[in-house]
Amino acid sequence: MSAQSAAPLAARSAGACPVCRHEKAGHDAIADRFCSATAAGGFRRACACAAGSRETTEEDGNMTSELSFVSRYDQRLALVRDVLAQDTGLTEAACQALAARLLHVLDEAPERLRR
């Protein structure tokens, strides 16, 4: 990289980014391209900076990027637990235990019986 191309890069990376509000000096190549494309396109999206926090505030109008994995089993378990809680007078702990037992019985049943 020549001295001429390094000077504009240093000037461009000084201060806070107008898109993500993190320091531009903390941007890596991907975050720099992402924020440039976001600004050029007028988009409102979550931050892609590795240096900054991946969470945004509600005031920004962006979604938080905090994700948690929920397995299909846990989704099924929650569905059965919620149905049991609505239709019975059982406690939440009892609904959870009964839902786990019901799913186990259904999962272990032969395919011909499940249809």
Summary of the structure (lengths in Angstrom):
residues: 115
radius of gyration: 25.0
end to end distance: 66.3
largest distance: 74.7
contacts: 242
relative contact order: 0.08
helix: 57%
strand: 2%
